[in-house]
Amino acid sequence: MATAYVLINCDMGSEGSVINDLRSITGVRSVYGVFGAYDVIVDVHTPTIDKLRETITMKIRKLDGVRTTLTLMAIEY
C-alpha cells in the first residue's frame, strides 16, 4: 500500500468545489479544509506507488481550482 498526504493551495474561493471533487477520486481516504499556509489536506492510499503517482499527477493536480500541491510520501518502518 502506498500512502501520501497532499497539501493543496486553491484559487481563492474554490476550496469548497475542490474538496467536493477530491472526495470523488478513487484512493482519496479523507479530505480536510485547513487554515494556514495550505487550504486543503488530502490523505491518499493506493495499491502501488505508480498508482499513487498517477492519482496525484493526473487527477488531483488537474482539478479546476488547484493552484499548487506539496506531496508528502509516507514511509513504513
C-alpha positions in Angstrom: 0.0 0.0 0.0 1.3 3.4 -0.9 0.3 6.4 1.2 0.8 10.2 0.7 -0.5 13.4 2.2 -1.1 16.1 -0.4 -1.2 19.7 0.7 -3.1 21.9 -1.7 -3.3 25.6 -2.3 -6.5 26.6 -4.1 -7.6 29.6 -6.2 -9.4 32.0 -3.9 -13.0 30.9 -3.3 -12.6 27.5 -4.9 -11.9 25.5 -1.8 -15.4 24.0 -1.5 -15.6 22.8 -5.0 -12.0 21.4 -4.8 -12.9 19.5 -1.7 -16.1 18.1 -3.3 -14.2 17.0 -6.4 -11.4 15.4 -4.3 -13.9 13.2 -2.4 -14.9 11.5 -5.7 -11.4 10.4 -6.6 -10.6 6.7 -6.0 -7.8 6.3 -3.4 -8.7 9.5 -1.5 -9.4 8.4 2.0 -10.0 11.8 3.7 -10.1 15.5 2.8 -9.8 18.4 5.2 -10.0 22.1 4.7 -7.4 23.8 6.9 -6.3 27.3 7.9 -2.7 28.3 7.4 -0.2 28.0 4.6 -2.3 25.5 2.7 -6.1 25.3 2.1 -6.7 21.5 1.9 -5.0 18.3 3.1 -5.7 15.1 1.3 -4.9 11.5 2.6 -4.4 9.2 -0.4 -3.9 5.4 -0.3 -3.3 3.3 -3.4 -2.1 -0.3 -4.1 1.2 0.8 -5.7 3.5 3.9 -5.9 2.8 4.1 -9.6 -0.9 4.3 -9.0 -0.3 6.9 -6.3 1.8 9.0 -8.8 -1.0 8.7 -11.4 -3.7 9.7 -8.9 -1.8 12.8 -7.8 -0.5 14.0 -11.1 -3.4 13.1 -13.4 -6.4 13.6 -11.1 -5.7 15.8 -8.1 -3.3 18.3 -9.7 -5.5 18.7 -12.7 -8.7 19.7 -10.8 -10.1 23.1 -11.5 -9.2 25.4 -8.7 -6.0 23.6 -7.6 -3.1 26.1 -7.8 -0.2 24.2 -6.2 0.5 21.0 -4.3 3.1 19.6 -2.0 3.2 15.8 -1.7 4.4 14.1 1.5 5.1 10.4 0.8 4.6 8.2 3.9 7.2 5.6 4.7 6.8 2.5 6.8 9.4 1.4 9.4 
